[in-house]
Amino acid sequence: MKPGKDPVVVLVFIALAVGFYLYNTYSGKEAGGEEFRVAEVIDGDTIAIDDGKGTIVRYLGIDTPESARQDSPGDPYSAEAAEFNRNLVVGKRVRLEFDSEKYDVYGRLLAYVFVNDVSVSGELLRQGFATPLFIDPNRKYREQFTSASEEAMKAKRGIWGDLDSIVTPDGNGAFVIDIDNARLHEGKRVVVRGEITRAKESDKAVVLSIDGKLDVVIFPDDLENFRFFGIDPASYYKGRAVEVTGRVKMHKGTPGIIVNHPMLIRRTG
């Protein structure tokens, strides 16, 4: 070994160099330092990034109204949410920040998205185009997102405005199904019409039965969305004709649709 080359010093130098390389290579990714151009806005809470793979990114912490598709009805304010998202991010470089889980069951990348250090999810909530959605263990911005949603509710923006002025998307009528055949549509988003003939309340959920053939389910965490409008679901809908939009799920042999906002279950009579 050449003079002046202390092996301990060399090893320390190598370790530091390797550590520095690994930090620069991975820390930005794990801490949410990745930046990409947004290639496409798919809907209010989903985008495609220009990473050479067409990766789909689902925003964490929020849920926006479902967009109308060729095989699915749309929710009120879905077009407005998608357009707001598009104006905010399309063609721009955004920063992705991750939480405990990086992918969902559909293989989509889960991230908090920032444009010019502005939280896109936070802005969608603030404008009333989304509701908070916190799924364990991803709760990093729970306090901030809850506050943004409360701001929209106080100002009665978007989905927190006048219920009577909320209009369902054109074309939803094509997805009205025969309630007698609801079980045949399991897993699909549909529109159901009928009368609420029975209402049952428990600690687990409020269950409204349409003609005794399909259950409309409202879970406790979503009841506040109804109470915001002064609605007690059990009394407000019972005995009334309604139109419900949502995905059919089977539970103990009975088809049902889960709703989280009164815009998805409208009284029609």
C-alpha positions in Angstrom: 0.0 0.0 0.0 1.2 3.5 -0.9 2.4 5.7 2.0 -0.2 8.1 3.4 -3.1 5.8 2.6 -4.5 4.8 6.0 -6.9 1.9 5.3 -9.3 3.0 8.0 -9.5 6.5 6.4 -10.1 4.9 2.9 -12.9 2.7 4.2 -14.6 5.6 6.0 -14.3 7.6 2.8 -15.8 4.8 0.7 -18.7 4.3 3.2 -19.5 8.0 3.1 -19.4 8.1 -0.6 -21.7 5.1 -0.9 -24.0 6.5 1.7 -24.2 9.9 -0.1 -24.9 8.2 -3.4 -27.7 6.1 -1.9 -29.2 9.1 -0.2 -29.3 11.1 -3.4 -30.7 8.1 -5.3 -33.4 7.0 -3.0 -34.2 9.5 -0.4 -36.0 11.9 -2.8 -38.2 9.0 -4.0 -39.1 7.8 -0.5 -39.7 11.2 0.9 -41.7 12.3 -2.1 -39.0 14.1 -4.1 -40.0 12.7 -7.4 -41.2 15.2 -10.0 -43.0 14.4 -13.3 -44.9 16.2 -16.0 -48.6 15.4 -16.0 -49.5 13.8 -19.3 -53.3 13.5 -18.8 -56.0 14.1 -16.3 -58.3 11.1 -16.1 -60.8 12.5 -13.6 -60.9 14.6 -10.5 -58.5 12.5 -8.4 -56.5 10.6 -11.0 -53.8 11.5 -13.4 -51.3 9.9 -15.8 -47.7 11.0 -15.5 -45.1 11.2 -18.3 -42.6 8.7 -16.9 -42.2 6.6 -20.0 -44.5 4.0 -18.5 -47.8 5.8 -18.5 -48.1 5.4 -14.7 -51.5 6.2 -13.2 -51.5 8.2 -10.0 -54.4 8.2 -7.6 -54.5 11.2 -5.2 -54.3 10.3 -1.5 -56.7 11.7 1.1 -59.6 12.6 -1.1 -62.5 11.2 -3.2 -64.0 13.2 -6.0 -67.3 12.5 -7.7 -67.2 9.6 -10.2 -66.9 10.7 -13.9 -69.4 9.4 -16.4 -67.9 6.7 -18.7 -69.1 4.6 -21.6 -70.1 1.8 -19.2 -70.9 3.9 -16.1 -73.1 6.8 -14.9 -71.5 9.9 -13.6 -72.0 11.8 -10.3 -72.9 15.4 -10.0 -69.9 17.7 -10.1 -67.7 15.1 -11.6 -67.1 17.2 -14.7 -66.4 20.3 -12.6 -63.9 18.3 -10.5 -62.1 16.9 -13.5 -61.9 20.3 -15.2 -60.6 22.0 -12.0 -57.9 19.3 -11.7 -57.0 19.7 -15.4 -56.6 23.4 -15.1 -54.4 22.9 -12.1 -52.0 20.3 -13.3 -52.1 19.1 -16.9 -48.9 19.7 -18.8 -47.2 20.9 -15.6 -44.4 19.4 -13.5 -45.8 18.1 -10.2 -44.1 16.7 -7.1 -45.3 13.3 -5.7 -45.2 12.7 -2.0 -45.9 9.2 -0.6 -47.4 7.8 2.5 -47.2 4.4 4.1 -48.7 2.5 1.1 -47.4 3.3 -2.4 -49.8 1.3 -4.6 -53.5 0.4 -4.4 -55.2 -2.9 -5.3 -55.6 -1.7 -8.9 -51.8 -1.1 -9.3 -52.2 2.7 -9.3 -49.4 4.8 -7.6 -50.8 6.5 -4.5 -49.4 10.0 -3.8 -50.1 13.4 -2.5 -49.6 15.7 -5.5 -48.2 19.2 -5.4 -47.9 21.8 -8.1 -45.7 24.8 -7.2 -45.9 23.5 -3.6 -49.7 23.8 -3.6 -51.5 20.6 -2.6 -53.8 19.6 -5.4 -56.0 17.5 -3.1 -56.2 20.4 -0.7 -57.4 22.7 -3.4 -60.0 20.2 -4.7 -61.4 20.0 -1.1 -61.3 23.7 -0.6 -63.4 24.3 -3.7 -66.0 21.7 -2.8 -65.1 19.2 -5.5 -64.0 16.4 -3.2 -64.6 14.8 0.2 -61.8 13.7 2.5 -61.0 10.0 2.3 -58.5 8.5 4.8 -57.7 4.9 4.5 -55.3 3.4 7.1 -52.4 3.6 7.3 -52.3 6.7 4.9 -53.3 9.6 7.1 -50.4 12.0 6.7 -52.5 15.2 5.9 -55.7 14.3 7.8 -55.8 17.6 9.7 -55.0 19.8 6.7 -57.5 18.1 4.4 -60.3 18.1 7.0 -59.8 21.8 7.5 -59.9 22.4 3.8 -63.2 20.5 3.5 -64.7 22.4 6.4 -63.8 25.6 4.6 -65.7 24.5 1.6 -68.7 23.5 3.7 -68.8 26.8 5.5 -68.7 28.6 2.2 -71.2 26.2 0.6 -69.0 25.6 -2.4 -69.5 22.8 -4.9 -71.1 19.7 -3.5 -71.9 21.6 -0.3 -74.1 24.0 -2.1 -77.9 24.0 -2.6 -79.0 20.4 -3.1 -81.9 21.4 -5.2 -79.5 22.9 -7.7 -77.4 19.8 -8.1 -78.0 18.2 -11.5 -77.1 14.6 -12.5 -75.0 14.3 -15.6 -76.7 13.9 -19.0 -77.0 10.3 -20.1 -77.4 8.8 -16.6 -80.9 7.6 -17.7 -79.3 5.0 -19.9 -78.0 3.3 -16.8 -81.3 2.8 -15.0 -81.7 -0.9 -14.2 -84.7 -3.1 -13.4 -84.4 -3.4 -9.6 -85.6 -7.0 -9.8 -82.4 -7.8 -11.7 -80.0 -5.8 -9.5 -78.0 -8.8 -8.4 -77.0 -9.4 -12.1 -75.2 -6.0 -12.0 -72.9 -6.8 -9.1 -69.7 -4.7 -9.3 -71.2 -2.2 -11.8 -72.2 1.4 -11.3 -75.9 1.8 -12.1 -78.9 4.1 -11.4 -81.8 2.6 -9.4 -85.3 4.1 -9.0 -87.9 3.1 -6.5 -89.5 3.9 -3.1 -87.9 3.7 0.3 -90.2 1.3 2.0 -88.1 0.5 5.1 -85.4 2.3 7.1 -83.2 0.7 9.8 -80.7 2.5 12.0 -77.9 0.9 14.0 -74.4 1.7 15.2 -73.0 0.1 12.0 -75.1 1.9 9.4 -78.4 3.4 8.2 -80.0 1.0 5.8 -82.8 2.2 3.5 -84.7 -0.5 1.6 -85.9 0.3 -1.9 -89.1 -1.7 -2.4 -87.6 -4.5 -0.2 -85.3 -5.4 -3.1 -82.2 -3.3 -2.8 -80.5 -1.7 0.2 -79.0 1.8 0.2 -76.3 1.9 2.9 -75.0 5.0 4.7 -72.1 4.3 7.1 -71.6 6.4 10.3 -68.5 8.3 8.9 -70.7 9.6 6.1 -73.8 10.6 8.2 -72.3 14.0 8.8 -72.5 14.8 5.1 -76.3 14.3 5.4 -76.6 16.2 8.6 -74.8 19.1 7.1 -77.9 19.5 4.9 -80.3 18.9 7.8 -81.1 15.4 6.6 -81.9 12.5 8.9 -81.8 9.8 6.3 -84.2 7.4 8.1 -87.0 9.9 8.2 -86.1 12.1 5.2 -86.3 9.3 2.6 -88.8 6.8 4.1 -91.9 6.6 2.0 -90.4 8.7 -0.8 -89.5 7.9 -4.3 -85.8 8.2 -4.9 -83.1 7.9 -7.5 -79.8 6.3 -6.4 -76.5 6.2 -8.2 -73.7 3.9 -7.2 -72.0 0.5 -7.4 -74.0 -2.7 -6.7 -72.5 -4.9 -4.0 -74.0 -8.1 -2.6 -74.4 -8.6 1.2 -75.9 -11.7 2.6 -77.8 -12.3 -0.7 -79.2 -8.8 -1.0 -77.9 -6.3 -3.5 -77.0 -2.9 -2.1 -75.5 0.5 -2.9 -73.3 2.5 -0.6 -73.8 6.2 -0.7 -71.7 8.8 1.1 -73.4 12.1 0.1 -77.1 13.1 -0.5 -76.3 14.1 -4.1 -76.2 10.3 -4.8 -79.7 9.6 -3.4 -82.2 12.2 -4.6 -85.9 12.3 -3.7 -87.9 12.4 -6.9 -91.4 12.3 -5.4 
